[in-house]
Each structure stands twice: as C-alpha cells, then as structure tokens.
Amino acid sequence: MSKTEAPLDAIRRYIPDDAAQLVLDYLNLHKVHLTITRERKSVLGDYRHATTYNNHRITVNGNLNKYSFLITLIHELAHLITFTQYKHRVEPHGKEWKRIYGVMLKDFLKPGIFPPDILYYLTGSLHDLPASSCSDEKLMRVLKKYDKGNGLVLLEQITEGKLFDAGKGKLFRKGKKLRKRYQCIEMATGKLYLFSPIYEVKAYEK
C-alpha cells in the first residue's frame, strides 16, 4: 500500500465505528496531518511534532486490522499530547507519556469498540503500559486473531528447522530460541539473525 493522506472521515473504514467520533474529535482539535502508509515491519505508526511550517503529523500502517489501527493511533496521539505539554523535557515513553496514554485509552475501553478478549487484555495492562504494541507479545497474539487472511503467521508458529519467507523473498531457516528470540539462518548468505516470536512471516512450502 502506498502512502496516502487521509481525509478525516475516510479513517472511519480503518477503525471501529463506535470509536470514530472520538478519534475525529482528537484529530480536529490538534490539527493532525494523518497519513496511512504501507506496511512497515519495524513500526506500526509514528509521530512528528508540529513545526513553523507543518501541523502535527502521524502515520499509521494501512494494513493493520481495525483494532490494531486504533490502538496504534491512540499511542501516537498520546505522543502528540505529551509533546504539547512537555516538549523535549521528558522521555518518549516515560511516566508522562504512560499517564496520558492510559487516560486516553480508558476512553476507548468499551464493549462497542473492542471485542471481549482485547478489552480484557487492555484493561489489565493499564497498570504497566508497554512502550510499543510491537513489543507486547501477549497483545500482538490477541490482535493477530482479527487479521484478515493474508497468508502470514507468527514465527513462533513455524516448526523449528522449517523455512520461512521474512519478506521480499528472503528465506530463512528457523533455529532454536535463545532467551526471547529465535536464531535463524538466512539461506542466501548463511548469516544468523535473531527474530521476535511474534514477527509475521510466511511459511515456505517447496
């Protein structure tokens, strides 16, 4: 998916219906320039603060399911509000950001917005919010259930010794788990790489 600007009402198709008005209120209030972009493996979204020439800018991966998209957007909006209040005086994912993110997230923790399993997990995580949903393995596993069939699976679902495509046709053989990550060998170069258990890959069938 190429990078596209999102007219405010157009994001309704990316998020749960019951969350739309609250999200639009935030985007209008803070004059956010929202861009929906192609899949990025390393990040789900990002935030760039306003400058003399540009409004606040947020990007979110357009391939996310509507619950992942909403959580990512709230995450980035919390960065915006944190920056507005504290500028560069605090850590990006410090206590100030966690407090703001937690307060914002609570506004969306409603049965009409999230299904019971996601709602249960998010409610339980409010006391210790992760810096990124990408690094939150339990949340990623719950959210993965709501992805549309794209042929991808989590690396932890691949049998040890089997081949997988990590993207762009790069083939790896899954190795043993070393502490929190799997050591895998790239078939073309013989180099070893470490992958998160929740990294999305495509099983390779000869």
C-alpha positions in Angstrom: 0.0 0.0 0.0 1.5 3.4 -1.0 1.5 6.3 1.3 -1.8 8.3 1.2 -3.2 11.3 3.1 -6.4 10.5 4.9 -9.3 12.9 4.9 -10.7 12.8 8.4 -13.9 11.0 7.6 -12.0 8.5 5.5 -10.4 6.9 8.5 -13.8 5.5 9.6 -13.1 2.4 7.5 -9.9 1.8 9.4 -11.3 1.8 12.9 -14.3 0.5 14.8 -17.5 2.6 14.1 -18.1 3.4 17.8 -14.6 5.0 18.1 -14.9 7.2 15.0 -16.3 10.3 16.6 -13.9 10.4 19.5 -10.9 9.9 17.1 -12.1 12.6 14.8 -12.5 15.0 17.7 -8.9 14.4 18.7 -7.6 14.8 15.1 -9.6 18.0 14.6 -8.7 19.5 18.0 -4.9 19.0 17.4 -4.9 19.7 13.7 -3.3 16.4 12.9 -2.0 15.6 9.4 -2.7 11.8 9.3 -1.1 9.6 6.7 -1.9 6.0 6.1 1.1 4.2 4.8 2.2 0.8 3.6 3.3 -2.0 6.0 6.5 -1.3 7.9 7.9 -4.2 9.8 9.7 -2.2 12.4 7.0 0.2 13.4 3.2 0.3 13.3 3.0 4.1 13.4 5.0 7.2 14.2 4.5 10.9 15.3 6.3 14.1 14.2 5.7 17.2 16.1 4.4 20.4 14.6 6.8 23.0 13.2 6.6 26.5 11.9 5.6 25.1 8.5 3.8 21.8 9.3 1.0 20.6 11.6 1.4 17.6 13.8 2.0 14.5 11.6 1.0 10.9 12.4 1.4 7.9 10.2 -0.2 4.5 10.7 0.3 1.3 8.7 -2.7 0.8 6.5 -2.6 -3.0 6.6 -3.5 -3.2 10.3 -6.8 -4.6 11.4 -9.2 -2.0 12.8 -8.3 -2.8 16.5 -4.6 -2.6 15.9 -5.0 0.6 13.9 -7.0 2.2 16.7 -4.5 1.2 19.4 -1.6 2.5 17.3 -3.4 5.8 16.6 -4.1 6.3 20.3 -0.5 5.6 21.0 0.7 8.2 18.6 -1.9 10.8 19.7 -0.6 10.3 23.3 2.9 11.2 21.9 1.4 14.4 20.4 -0.3 15.4 23.7 2.8 14.6 25.7 4.9 16.8 23.4 2.4 19.6 23.5 2.6 19.6 27.3 6.3 18.8 27.9 8.2 19.4 24.6 11.5 17.6 24.7 11.8 17.7 28.5 10.6 14.1 29.1 11.4 10.6 27.8 9.4 9.4 24.7 7.8 6.6 26.7 8.4 7.9 30.2 5.9 8.2 33.0 4.3 11.3 31.5 3.5 9.5 28.2 2.3 6.4 30.0 -0.1 8.5 32.1 -1.5 10.4 29.1 -1.8 7.2 27.0 -3.5 5.4 29.9 -6.1 8.2 30.4 -6.8 8.3 26.6 -7.0 4.5 26.3 -9.6 4.3 29.1 -12.0 6.5 27.0 -12.0 3.7 24.3 -12.3 0.7 26.6 -15.9 0.0 25.8 -17.6 -3.2 24.6 -18.9 -1.5 21.5 -15.3 -0.6 20.4 -13.2 -3.7 21.3 -14.2 -7.3 21.5 -14.1 -9.0 24.9 -10.6 -10.6 24.6 -8.9 -7.4 23.6 -10.9 -5.4 26.1 -9.9 -7.8 28.9 -6.2 -7.6 28.0 -6.0 -3.8 27.6 -7.9 -3.2 30.8 -5.4 -5.5 32.7 -2.4 -3.8 31.1 -3.3 -0.2 32.2 -1.0 -0.5 35.3 2.1 -1.2 33.2 1.6 0.0 29.6 4.3 -1.1 27.1 6.3 1.3 25.0 5.0 -0.3 21.8 2.4 -2.9 20.9 5.0 -4.4 18.6 7.0 -5.4 21.8 3.9 -6.6 23.7 3.8 -10.3 22.7 0.5 -11.0 24.5 -1.3 -8.1 22.9 0.0 -9.0 19.5 -1.2 -12.6 19.8 -4.7 -11.4 20.7 -4.8 -8.8 17.9 -3.5 -11.3 15.4 -6.8 -13.2 15.6 -8.5 -10.3 13.9 -6.3 -10.1 10.9 -7.8 -10.9 7.6 -6.4 -13.9 5.9 -3.1 -12.6 4.5 -1.1 -15.9 4.5 1.1 -14.7 7.3 1.7 -16.4 10.6 3.7 -15.6 13.7 7.3 -17.0 13.7 6.6 -19.0 16.8 4.0 -21.0 14.8 6.7 -22.2 12.4 8.3 -25.6 13.2 11.9 -25.5 14.1 14.1 -26.3 11.1 11.4 -25.2 8.6 11.9 -22.4 6.0 10.0 -19.2 6.1 9.8 -16.0 4.0 10.5 -12.9 6.1 9.5 -10.5 3.4 10.8 -9.6 -0.1 11.5 -13.2 -0.8 14.2 -13.5 1.8 14.3 -17.1 3.0 15.4 -18.2 6.5 15.5 -21.5 8.4 14.1 -21.3 11.9 16.5 -22.3 14.6 16.4 -22.6 18.4 15.1 -20.0 20.7 17.8 -18.1 22.5 16.2 -16.4 25.6 13.5 -14.3 24.0 14.3 -14.5 20.3 14.7 -17.2 17.6 18.1 -17.6 15.9 17.5 -18.1 12.2 19.9 -18.5 9.3 19.4 -16.7 6.0 19.6 -19.2 3.3 21.2 -17.0 0.7 24.1 -15.7 2.8 24.4 -18.1 5.8 24.2 -15.2 8.2 22.5 -15.6 11.5 19.6 -13.3 12.6 17.5 -13.0 15.7 13.7 -12.8 15.3 11.0 -12.0 17.7 8.5 -14.8 18.3 5.7 -12.5 17.1 7.4 -11.4 13.9 5.0 -12.1 11.0 6.3 -14.4 8.3 5.1 -16.7 5.5 5.7 -20.4 5.7 7.7 -21.6 2.8 6.4 -24.7 1.0 8.6 -26.4 -1.6 
